[in-house]
């Protein structure tokens, strides 16, 4: 029997195959073992669905259709029951997730050369903060999706536990590790005892001293940066001529969040924005917002912000080019401004890491290593905040975008 390890992520996804005590990630986009969690429904070629970078390229190339990204985020939100319009028909958002998971399964089976019916599926420690019933429901929905996609045996593993399993392969002696998996939609922590003598155990329950999770991740950083740096160019914060009231801000928040961008594209919004242009003190800014809605530029805006966020992980300043919206339009985002915009979310990460250590009954000094993984772990403010939770610990990292998938696949080999 072979099994797979599936890391269905908010921003990126990967899947691996375990058989004959070997584990390998499957190529899912050309030779790459990682792809963006994106689906594009092509309206020009009826029935064509594109995935990953192909999906994004079709959208950026202005092929008529609908791009869906950050699909995992719906599982822990009210969007779990929503539908989206695809070429004139209403489709449940969970069906879109199923289409994407089924695609990953087919890629893994092509790599393995046979059907795969067993999966070790990653999940965040918390889909939903402070609501056990909603959290359990989110896992139930994801399990139902996996079964509809063709998996008969479905096991779930916390993503930081999977990352710990991968990290453990590099450890030469026993240590207490704080695993911090800072992903696109959630951030997850575990305190786990790792070492060579633990590696092949199928049951790691005795080694896991505590887990914690918070619904904060890279997409939240995107949203905060967009609202702070970009949306003011589209009228956020500007006033109306009469009564000195601000332009309503709900649409800005909708466009700044990956899961809700498509909901902004309505004729009602277009009509209301067209009326607001003449009522605004800075009509040219609201006109830009109207153009974003009319031209369906929300995702292009979000990609520009995401690129700037990534650049600010290594640079102090980053350009946000917006020429697709208006010739010559651009801003420069700074790390100082970015850090200020995400400060409240960073505080939540520090608290979650500290609470995880306390839940394990340990002092910060007892932690030997902090293993950082997930794309958002590259943000300097994130690294600094988690480092403060255990100041004497060694900081380690590696395979930021693939450690969870590798760990899940390795665990699939042991569990089967």
WOHURA-V471613 format. One line per field, one symbol per residue. ss: DSSP state (A for helix, B for strand, O for the rest). phi: phi as a letter, one per 40 degrees, with the letter a starting at -180 (. if undefined). burial: # if it has 16 or more other C-alpha atoms within 10 Angstrom, else .. A space follows every 50 residues. Layout:
BEGIN
ss->???
phi->???
burial->???
END
This chain:
BEGIN
ss->OOBBBBBBOOOBBBBBBBBOOBBBBOOOBOOBOOBBOBBBBBOOOOOOBB BAAAAAAAAAOOOOBBBBBOAAAAAAOAAAAOBBBBOOBBBBAAAAAAAA AAAAAAAAAAAAOOOOOBBBBBBOOOOOOOOAAAAAAAAAAAAAAAAAOO OOBBBBBBAAAAAAAAAAOOOOOOBBBBBBBBOOOOBBBBBBBBOAAAOO OOOOOOOBBBBBBBOOOAAAAAAAAAAAAAAAAAOOOOBBOOOOOBOOOA AAAAAAOAAAAAAAOOAAAAAAAAAAAOOBOOAAAAAAAAAAAAAOOAAA AAAAAAAAAAAOOOOOBBBBBOOOOOOOOBBBBBAAAAAAAOAAAAAAAA AAAAAAAAAOOOOAAAOOBBBBBOAAAAOAAAAAAAAAAOOOOBBBBOOO OOAAAAAAAAAAAAAO
phi->.bbbbbbcbccbbaabbbafgbbacccbafcccbaccbbbccccbdgcbb bgcccccccccgccibcbafcccccbbccdbcbbcbfgbcbdccccdcdc ccccccccccccgacbbbbbbcaccbcbcfacccccccccccccccccch ccbbbbbdcccccccccdccccacacbccbbbccbbbbbabacbidcbdc ccbbdccccabaaacbaccccdccccccbbcdcbhcgcbcccgfcccdbd ccccccbdcbdccccbcccccccdccdccccbcccccccdcdcccfcdcc ccccccccdccccbbcbacbcbcccadgcabbcbcdcccccbdccccccd ccccccccccgbcdccccabccagdccccdcccccccccacccccbaifd cbcccccccccccccb
burial->.##################...#######...###########.....## ######.##...###############.##...#..#....###.##### #########.##..##############.....##.###..######.## #....#############......#####################..##. .......########################.####.###.....##... ############.##...##..##.##.#####.##########.##### ######.######...######..#....#..###..##.###.##.### #######......#..#############.###.###.##..#.#.#.## ##############.#
END
